[in-house]
């Protein structure tokens, strides 16, 4: 079986590579000549654990190829399916920008010469598949040809940092189709996954398009709810870590996505929540819960800074803050909508200095932040003469540092833990002033009493 995947960003590259891994012939297409040249030389545009080895392996076996010429690929490769996996960035009003998706659809219509299933893999609002169909039909009509095709929706559910496992061992595969012929093609495509018992769920196209937004919005809701509870715990003297364990043991709630922190970021949750809110508004409906989810998340990104400001009595001028973790989550270099950016912006605006370290995202950080901050060669160099340490991203290597070294390097032993990866009592026994999320600030309160 042969397919094309248009777009070599996060979704497109993972999708194409994983299909190649199970024996399908895949051509990944992108209009960025430099990106395609790099991919041919084994240089990836993203960081994802294990992806570079998988790309190299399948490229060597010639199951995975790269091209910047969509026309020739669609014309000559005998593709049974073409996946649209280009970006859908949010517009100023929060709506998903479909210009890249529809541009690909038009190109397919201009060049297809036999039946194929055109699959929207990009995260797109309900009704996009119909727009894709219309764009292709208009191009076919302009060419004066009558070629049958189908459009399908196949939303992705990939977690950055675990995308390969998510694709090869999915919780579910959701496909929206409008014909038996399209369903047959998609069943053939996903047959290697069905052999391992992974559920393939067929539905109508609008429902498939909605499923992606509903899933991400539900997860974002769990995160914001838990952060709201954490803030109340802090006020009331409760420990959110205990509360989390108490509610997470309920099978109806579960223990995933209920870890308190400093807000969600990345390329999916913020964008998809905004897009679903806007879709509802365009159709005369108000998503009141999601609006609150979004507001809680924006506020949560400032929670750590508010603790910093309070601890230092509002005077941050000239103080140095070490930041561990810059990406929005571990196992990725993605800094889009990352809480670290909000915290750094606020610290710099108050005259503070920032020295940061991230195991993977340093290149992206330099691209995003330039020389506005300093960069440590490792987590310990970032601590030298720091007035406080800010744990922002819970990378595994930050979980058990040598605190004897940490305390010797820092000017003052103050830790602001934005992910609650350290035990409050343990940190206080080590002599650190410790601030977590949703945890009673015992040491600070005792200082105030004294």
C-alpha positions as CSV (number, residue, x, y, z in Angstrom):
1,X,0.0,0.0,0.0
2,X,1.3,3.5,-0.8
3,X,0.3,6.8,0.8
4,X,1.3,10.4,0.8
5,X,1.6,12.6,3.9
6,X,1.6,16.3,3.2
7,X,3.3,18.3,6.0
8,X,6.4,17.2,7.9
9,X,5.8,18.9,11.2
10,X,5.1,17.0,14.4
11,X,1.9,15.2,13.3
12,X,2.9,14.6,9.7
13,X,6.4,13.3,10.3
14,X,5.3,11.0,13.2
15,X,2.3,9.7,11.1
16,X,4.4,9.0,8.0
17,X,7.2,7.4,9.8
18,X,5.0,5.1,11.9
19,X,3.0,4.0,8.9
20,X,6.3,3.2,7.2
21,X,7.4,1.2,10.3
22,X,4.5,-1.2,9.7
23,X,5.4,-1.8,6.1
24,X,3.5,0.9,4.2
25,X,5.3,2.9,1.5
26,X,5.1,6.5,2.5
27,X,6.2,9.7,0.8
28,X,6.3,12.8,3.1
29,X,5.8,16.1,1.3
30,X,6.6,19.6,2.4
31,X,7.0,22.9,0.5
32,X,10.0,23.8,2.7
33,X,13.0,22.8,0.5
34,X,15.5,23.1,3.4
35,X,13.4,20.9,5.7
36,X,13.1,18.2,3.0
37,X,16.8,18.3,2.3
38,X,17.5,18.0,6.0
39,X,15.2,15.0,6.3
40,X,16.9,13.3,3.4
41,X,20.1,13.7,5.4
42,X,18.6,12.5,8.6
43,X,18.2,15.9,10.2
44,X,14.8,16.2,11.9
45,X,12.9,19.5,12.4
46,X,11.5,18.3,15.8
47,X,12.6,16.4,18.9
48,X,10.7,13.2,19.7
49,X,12.4,10.3,21.5
50,X,13.2,7.5,19.1
51,X,11.9,9.2,16.0
52,X,15.3,9.9,14.4
53,X,16.3,6.2,14.6
54,X,12.9,5.2,13.1
55,X,13.2,7.7,10.3
56,X,16.7,6.5,9.4
57,X,15.7,2.9,9.5
58,X,12.7,3.3,7.2
59,X,14.5,5.7,4.9
60,X,17.3,3.1,4.5
61,X,14.7,0.5,3.6
62,X,13.1,3.0,1.1
63,X,9.7,2.6,2.7
64,X,10.0,6.3,3.8
65,X,10.9,9.0,1.2
66,X,10.7,12.8,1.2
67,X,9.7,15.2,-1.5
68,X,9.0,18.9,-2.1
69,X,6.9,18.2,-5.2
70,X,3.3,17.3,-4.3
71,X,2.2,17.3,-7.9
72,X,4.6,14.6,-9.0
73,X,3.9,12.5,-6.0
74,X,0.1,12.6,-6.4
75,X,0.5,12.0,-10.1
76,X,2.9,9.2,-10.1
77,X,3.0,7.3,-6.9
78,X,-0.4,5.5,-7.1
79,X,-1.4,6.7,-3.7
80,X,-4.5,5.1,-2.2
81,X,-4.6,7.8,0.4
82,X,-3.2,11.3,0.9
83,X,-3.0,12.7,4.4
84,X,-3.2,16.4,5.0
85,X,-1.1,17.1,8.1
86,X,-0.2,20.8,7.8
87,X,-0.5,23.4,10.5
88,X,-3.8,25.0,11.6
89,X,-2.5,28.0,13.6
90,X,-5.0,30.0,15.6
91,X,-6.2,33.3,14.2
92,X,-6.5,36.4,16.3
93,X,-10.1,35.5,17.1
94,X,-9.1,31.9,18.2
95,X,-10.4,30.2,15.1
96,X,-8.3,27.6,13.3
97,X,-6.6,29.0,10.2
98,X,-7.4,26.5,7.4
99,X,-5.5,28.2,4.6
100,X,-2.8,25.6,4.5
101,X,-5.3,22.7,4.6
102,X,-7.3,24.1,1.8
103,X,-4.2,24.9,-0.3
104,X,-3.2,21.3,-0.1
105,X,-6.7,20.2,-1.0
106,X,-6.6,22.4,-4.1
107,X,-3.2,21.0,-5.1
108,X,-4.5,17.5,-4.8
109,X,-7.5,18.4,-7.0
110,X,-5.2,19.9,-9.6
111,X,-3.0,16.7,-9.8
112,X,-5.0,13.6,-8.9
113,X,-5.7,11.2,-11.7
114,X,-7.3,8.3,-10.0
115,X,-9.4,7.5,-7.0
116,X,-7.9,8.2,-3.6
117,X,-9.1,9.0,0.0
118,X,-8.0,12.4,1.1
119,X,-7.6,12.3,4.9
120,X,-7.6,15.3,7.2
121,X,-5.1,14.5,9.9
122,X,-4.6,18.1,11.0
123,X,-6.7,19.2,13.9
124,X,-9.6,21.0,12.2
125,X,-13.0,22.3,13.2
126,X,-16.3,20.5,12.3
127,X,-17.1,21.2,8.7
128,X,-13.5,21.3,7.4
129,X,-13.9,18.0,5.5
130,X,-16.7,19.5,3.5
131,X,-14.6,22.5,2.6
132,X,-11.8,20.1,1.6
133,X,-14.2,18.3,-0.7
134,X,-15.5,21.5,-2.2
135,X,-11.9,22.7,-2.9
136,X,-11.0,19.5,-4.7
137,X,-14.2,19.4,-6.6
138,X,-13.7,23.0,-7.9
139,X,-10.2,22.0,-9.2
140,X,-11.5,18.9,-10.9
141,X,-14.2,20.9,-12.5
142,X,-11.7,23.5,-13.7
143,X,-9.7,20.7,-15.2
144,X,-12.8,19.3,-16.9
145,X,-12.3,15.8,-15.4
146,X,-14.5,13.5,-13.5
147,X,-12.5,11.6,-10.9
148,X,-14.1,9.9,-7.9
149,X,-12.6,10.5,-4.5
150,X,-13.5,10.4,-0.9
151,X,-12.7,12.7,2.1
152,X,-12.1,11.2,5.5
153,X,-11.3,12.5,9.0
154,X,-8.7,10.8,11.0
155,X,-7.8,12.9,14.0
156,X,-4.5,12.3,15.8
157,X,-4.1,11.7,19.6
158,X,-0.4,12.0,20.0
159,X,1.3,13.1,23.2
160,X,4.6,14.9,22.6
161,X,7.3,12.8,24.1
162,X,5.3,9.6,23.7
163,X,4.1,10.0,20.1
164,X,5.5,6.8,18.7
165,X,4.0,4.6,21.3
166,X,0.7,6.5,21.0
167,X,0.6,5.9,17.2
168,X,1.8,2.3,17.2
169,X,-0.1,1.3,20.4
170,X,-3.2,3.6,20.3
171,X,-6.0,3.7,22.8
172,X,-8.3,4.0,19.8
173,X,-8.2,4.9,16.2
174,X,-11.0,7.3,15.2
175,X,-12.0,7.6,11.5
176,X,-14.8,9.6,10.0
177,X,-16.0,8.4,6.6
178,X,-19.0,8.9,4.3
179,X,-18.7,5.9,2.0
180,X,-18.1,2.1,2.3
181,X,-15.2,2.5,-0.2
182,X,-13.4,5.0,2.0
183,X,-14.0,2.7,5.0
184,X,-12.5,-0.2,3.2
185,X,-9.3,1.8,2.3
186,X,-8.9,3.0,5.9
187,X,-9.4,-0.5,7.3
188,X,-6.7,-1.8,4.9
189,X,-4.4,1.1,6.1
190,X,-4.9,0.3,9.8
191,X,-4.9,-3.5,9.5
192,X,-1.5,-3.9,11.1
193,X,-2.8,-2.1,14.2
194,X,-6.1,-4.1,14.3
195,X,-4.1,-7.3,14.5
196,X,-2.9,-6.2,17.9
197,X,-6.4,-5.5,19.1
198,X,-6.4,-1.7,19.0
199,X,-10.0,-0.5,18.5
200,X,-10.8,1.2,15.1
201,X,-13.9,3.3,15.6
202,X,-15.7,4.4,12.4
203,X,-18.2,7.3,12.6
204,X,-19.6,10.1,10.5
205,X,-17.1,12.8,9.6
206,X,-18.4,15.7,11.7
207,X,-18.4,13.5,14.8
208,X,-14.7,12.5,14.1
209,X,-13.8,16.2,13.7
210,X,-15.5,17.0,17.0
211,X,-14.0,14.1,18.8
212,X,-10.5,15.5,18.6
213,X,-11.5,18.9,20.1
214,X,-13.7,17.3,22.7
215,X,-10.8,15.0,23.8
216,X,-8.2,17.8,24.2
217,X,-10.7,20.1,25.8
218,X,-11.7,17.4,28.4
219,X,-8.0,16.9,29.3
220,X,-7.5,20.7,29.6
221,X,-10.5,20.9,31.8
222,X,-9.1,18.3,34.2
223,X,-5.8,20.2,34.4
224,X,-7.5,23.5,35.1
225,X,-9.9,22.0,37.6
226,X,-7.1,20.5,39.6
227,X,-5.1,23.8,39.5
228,X,-8.2,25.6,40.8
229,X,-8.5,23.0,43.6
230,X,-4.8,23.5,44.3
231,X,-5.2,27.2,44.8
232,X,-8.1,26.7,47.2
233,X,-6.1,24.0,49.1
234,X,-3.3,26.5,49.7
235,X,-5.8,29.1,51.1
236,X,-7.5,26.5,53.3
237,X,-4.4,24.7,54.6
238,X,-5.1,21.5,52.7
239,X,-2.5,19.5,50.7
240,X,-3.5,19.1,47.1
241,X,-1.2,16.1,46.7
242,X,-3.3,14.2,49.3
243,X,-6.5,15.4,47.6
244,X,-5.2,14.2,44.3
245,X,-4.6,10.8,45.6
246,X,-8.0,10.7,47.3
247,X,-9.9,11.6,44.1
248,X,-7.6,9.8,41.7
249,X,-8.4,6.4,43.3
250,X,-12.0,6.8,42.1
251,X,-12.3,4.9,38.8
252,X,-14.8,7.4,37.5
253,X,-12.2,10.2,37.8
254,X,-8.9,8.4,37.4
255,X,-5.4,9.5,38.2
256,X,-4.3,11.0,34.9
257,X,-4.2,14.8,34.2
258,X,-5.0,15.7,37.8
259,X,-1.5,16.8,38.8
260,X,-1.5,20.4,39.9
261,X,1.1,22.8,38.3
262,X,1.6,26.1,36.6
263,X,-0.7,25.6,33.6
264,X,-0.7,23.7,30.3
265,X,1.0,24.8,27.2
266,X,2.1,23.4,23.9
267,X,0.7,23.3,20.4
268,X,-2.6,21.5,21.1
269,X,-4.5,22.3,24.3
270,X,-4.4,26.1,24.1
271,X,-5.1,26.2,20.4
272,X,-7.9,23.6,20.5
273,X,-9.7,25.1,23.5
274,X,-9.7,28.5,21.8
275,X,-10.9,26.9,18.5
276,X,-13.8,25.0,20.1
277,X,-14.9,28.2,22.0
278,X,-14.8,30.1,18.7
279,X,-16.7,27.3,16.8
280,X,-19.4,27.4,19.4
281,X,-19.7,31.2,19.2
282,X,-19.9,31.1,15.4
283,X,-22.9,28.8,15.9
284,X,-24.7,30.8,18.5
285,X,-23.6,28.8,21.5
286,X,-21.4,29.7,24.5
287,X,-18.9,27.2,26.0
288,X,-19.0,28.5,29.5
289,X,-17.0,25.7,31.0
290,X,-14.2,26.0,28.5
291,X,-14.0,29.7,28.8
292,X,-13.4,29.2,32.5
293,X,-10.8,26.5,31.8
294,X,-8.9,28.9,29.6
295,X,-9.0,31.7,32.1
296,X,-7.9,29.4,35.0
297,X,-5.0,28.3,32.8
298,X,-3.9,31.8,32.0
299,X,-4.0,32.8,35.6
300,X,-2.1,29.6,36.7
301,X,0.9,30.6,34.6
302,X,1.5,33.5,36.9
303,X,1.1,31.6,40.2
304,X,4.8,30.8,40.6
305,X,5.7,34.4,39.9
306,X,3.2,35.6,42.4
307,X,4.9,33.4,45.1
308,X,8.3,34.8,44.1
309,X,7.1,38.4,44.3
310,X,5.6,37.8,47.8
311,X,8.7,36.0,49.1
312,X,11.0,38.8,48.0
313,X,8.6,41.6,49.2
314,X,8.1,42.8,45.6
315,X,11.8,43.7,45.1
316,X,13.3,41.5,42.3
317,X,15.8,44.1,40.9
318,X,19.2,42.6,40.4
319,X,18.2,39.2,41.7
320,X,19.2,36.0,39.8
321,X,16.7,33.2,39.2
322,X,17.7,29.8,38.0
323,X,15.1,28.0,35.9
324,X,15.1,24.3,35.4
325,X,13.0,23.4,32.4
326,X,11.8,25.6,29.5
327,X,9.7,23.3,27.3
328,X,6.0,23.1,28.1
329,X,6.4,19.5,29.2
330,X,9.2,16.9,29.4
331,X,10.5,14.9,26.4
332,X,10.0,17.7,23.9
333,X,11.7,20.8,22.8
334,X,8.3,22.5,22.2
335,X,8.1,25.9,23.9
336,X,4.8,27.1,22.3
337,X,2.5,28.6,25.0
338,X,5.0,27.3,27.7
339,X,4.6,28.6,31.2
340,X,8.3,29.3,31.3
341,X,7.9,32.1,28.8
342,X,5.3,33.9,31.0
343,X,7.4,33.6,34.1
344,X,10.6,34.8,32.3
345,X,8.8,37.8,30.8
346,X,7.5,38.8,34.3
347,X,10.9,38.4,35.9
348,X,12.8,40.4,33.3
349,X,10.1,43.1,33.5
350,X,10.9,43.5,37.2
351,X,14.6,43.9,36.7
352,X,15.6,40.3,37.5
353,X,18.2,38.2,35.8
354,X,17.4,34.7,34.5
355,X,19.8,31.8,34.0
356,X,18.1,28.7,32.5
357,X,18.7,25.1,31.6
358,X,16.6,22.5,29.7
359,X,17.9,19.1,28.6
360,X,16.5,19.4,25.1
361,X,14.9,22.9,24.5
362,X,18.1,25.1,24.7
363,X,18.3,25.6,20.9
364,X,14.6,26.5,20.8
365,X,15.0,28.8,23.8
366,X,17.8,30.7,22.2
367,X,15.7,31.1,19.1
368,X,12.7,32.3,21.1
369,X,14.4,34.3,23.9
370,X,17.8,35.3,22.3
371,X,20.2,36.9,24.7
372,X,17.5,38.2,27.1
373,X,18.5,35.5,29.5
374,X,21.7,33.4,30.3
375,X,22.0,29.7,29.6
376,X,23.6,27.1,31.8
377,X,25.5,24.3,30.2
378,X,23.8,22.0,32.8
379,X,21.4,22.3,35.7
380,X,24.1,23.0,38.2
381,X,25.8,25.8,36.3
382,X,22.4,27.5,36.1
383,X,22.4,27.6,39.9
384,X,25.6,29.6,40.5
385,X,24.8,32.5,42.9
386,X,21.1,32.2,42.2
387,X,18.7,33.8,44.7
388,X,16.2,31.1,44.0
389,X,15.5,28.0,41.9
390,X,12.4,27.7,39.8
391,X,11.4,24.2,38.8
392,X,9.2,24.8,35.7
393,X,9.4,21.5,33.7
394,X,9.5,18.2,35.4
395,X,12.3,16.5,33.4
396,X,13.4,13.2,35.0
397,X,16.9,14.4,35.6
398,X,15.6,17.2,37.9
399,X,13.8,14.8,40.2
400,X,16.8,13.7,42.3
401,X,19.6,16.3,42.1
402,X,22.5,16.5,44.6
403,X,21.0,19.0,47.0
404,X,24.3,19.4,48.8
405,X,25.7,20.7,45.5
406,X,22.6,22.8,44.9
407,X,22.8,24.5,48.3
408,X,26.5,25.3,47.9
409,X,26.0,26.8,44.5
410,X,23.0,29.0,45.3
411,X,23.2,32.4,47.0
412,X,20.0,31.7,48.9
413,X,18.4,28.3,49.5
414,X,14.9,29.0,48.1
415,X,13.0,26.6,45.8
416,X,9.8,27.4,43.9
417,X,8.5,24.0,42.7
418,X,6.0,24.5,39.9
419,X,5.3,20.8,39.4
420,X,5.4,19.5,43.0
421,X,8.2,17.0,42.2
422,X,9.9,17.4,45.6
423,X,8.6,16.5,49.0
424,X,7.9,19.7,51.0
425,X,9.0,18.2,54.4
426,X,12.1,16.7,52.9
427,X,13.1,20.0,51.3
428,X,12.6,21.9,54.6
429,X,14.7,19.3,56.5
430,X,17.5,20.0,54.0
431,X,17.3,23.7,54.9
432,X,15.5,25.0,51.9
433,X,12.6,27.5,51.9
434,X,10.2,25.6,49.7
435,X,7.1,26.6,47.8
436,X,5.0,24.2,45.9
437,X,1.6,24.4,44.3
438,X,-1.5,23.8,46.5
439,X,0.7,23.1,49.6
440,X,0.6,25.0,52.9
441,X,3.6,27.3,53.0
442,X,4.7,26.2,56.5
443,X,8.1,27.7,56.6
444,X,7.1,31.0,55.3
445,X,4.2,31.2,57.8
446,X,6.6,30.3,60.7
447,X,8.9,33.1,59.6
448,X,6.0,35.5,59.7
449,X,5.0,34.4,63.2
450,X,8.6,34.8,64.4
